Amino acid sequence: MDTLTLQSTIRMNNGVEIPRFGLGTFQSKAGEETYNAVRWALEMGYRHIDTAALYGNEEDVGRAIADSGIPREEIFLVTKVWNDDQGYESTLRALEASLRHLKTDYVDLYLIHWPVKGLRHETWKAMVEIYKQGKARAVGVSNYTIRHLEELLSNTELVPAANQIEFSPFLYRKALLEYCVQHGIVVEAYSPLARAQKLEDPRLTAMAQKYGKTPAQIALRWALQHDLVVIPKSVRKERILENASIFDFELSAEDMAEMDTWNEDYWTISESYNPECSPRWE
Ligand SMILES: NC(=O)c1ccc[n+]([C@@H]2O[C@H](COP(=O)([O-])OP(=O)(O)OC[C@H]3O[C@@H](n4cnc5c(N)ncnc54)[C@H](OP(=O)(O)O)[C@@H]3O)[C@@H](O)[C@H]2O)c1
């Protein structure tokens, strides 16, 4: 394996490089909480920030990026169109609003947040238009299952660059990952820490002890070694640093294989949101 760093990237199917590690901002409160988290992350060397219109913190993300002094083109910025804005014209408008909030004239990756029934195809057409206009350097989807991707791929000439999905050692979505790899779609792992709900799992704490690392670091390293893009969220300075301190060790092939057996279909999102079984996303 090549030596990975905090700034290592994966080349997406349109040639654009996405940093393999980023800061998540879901439930980071608008105002100083989000602003400080993004400032600290950028100071520590993070170069990828994940937000969404839904999170209500795009303005703080934008302000932190502007104040960081780091050239905009060195930062990979992701946002998403929320469900209420899906449809062709409304998606174009939603992107304009996000750009205003983020104080930028482009995003690096624009995602369809959820595969909304009846609207997602029109939304994707808008994503293609946004990409053609250069307002997003890449466009992709989120929470798409194999069925949603099959439907999309049979209806478009533009293959999504990424699919952002819930993924952790306790939710190892192997078939979906393999499908995405086969079709050249980068997988981004969200809730890679299972929202801190499984950090005391004895298998994880034992593995952490073995490597002299924290349970969070082991979970993140596992995702990284599966060639996923990983976007843990924290608003605490010490954890933002802890989560990024995973580039000085490597899980052995045996331990990766061991962790691959830990799947228990552990979703942190509520059942009504689970894209694999909720009629909401049919
Ligand atoms: N596309 C989607 O539908 C979708 C859905 C969910 C999430 N996401 C994206 O993915 C990002 C990450 O997912 P997530 O926020 O759901 O969950 P996560 O990153 O798995 O976990 C975040 C939680 O873990 C805590 N935490 C962080 N680092 C820790 C550490 N080292 N030790 C102990 N606790 C730690 C955080 O608290 P503190 O902040 O207090 O440290 C927070 O409560 C989101 O922020 C968002 O950007 C996307």
The ligand as a Gaussian input file, in Angstrom:
#p B3LYP/6-31G(d) Opt

LIG

0 1
 N      -25.251000      11.954000       3.295000
 C      -25.897000      11.733000       4.405000
 O      -27.103000      11.407000       4.422000
 C      -25.168000      11.841000       5.697000
 C      -25.744000      11.338000       6.876000
 C      -25.010000      11.432000       8.053000
 C      -23.760000      12.011000       8.038000
 N      -23.226000      12.523000       6.886000
 C      -21.895000      13.199000       6.858000
 O      -20.933000      12.355000       7.450000
 C      -20.352000      13.008000       8.577000
 C      -19.977000      12.000000       9.649000
 O      -21.088000      11.261000      10.098000
 P      -21.825000      11.521000      11.508000
 O      -21.607000      12.915000      11.943000
 O      -23.220000      11.045000      11.344000
 O      -21.147000      10.480000      12.503000
 P      -19.656000      10.104000      12.957000
 O      -18.643000      10.925000      12.288000
 O      -19.578000       8.622000      12.853000
 O      -19.706000      10.438000      14.521000
 C      -19.856000      11.732000      15.009000
 C      -20.089000      11.630000      16.522000
 O      -18.962000      11.027000      17.155000
 C      -18.369000      11.933000      18.097000
 N      -16.916000      11.778000      17.935000
 C      -16.156000      12.226000      16.912000
 N      -14.878000      11.850000      17.042000
 C      -14.822000      11.138000      18.192000
 C      -13.765000      10.500000      18.860000
 N      -12.517000      10.513000      18.382000
 N      -14.045000       9.856000      20.036000
 C      -15.317000       9.847000      20.527000
 N      -16.353000      10.430000      19.924000
 C      -16.110000      11.084000      18.754000
 C      -18.902000      13.301000      17.747000
 O      -19.041000      14.131000      18.865000
 P      -18.270000      15.571000      19.017000
 O      -18.616000      16.403000      17.823000
 O      -18.822000      16.099000      20.287000
 O      -16.810000      15.231000      19.092000
 C      -20.282000      12.966000      17.186000
 O      -21.191000      12.780000      18.237000
 C      -21.463000      13.979000       8.995000
 O      -21.020000      14.950000       9.899000
 C      -21.903000      14.500000       7.665000
 O      -20.982000      15.445000       7.158000
 C      -23.920000      12.433000       5.717000

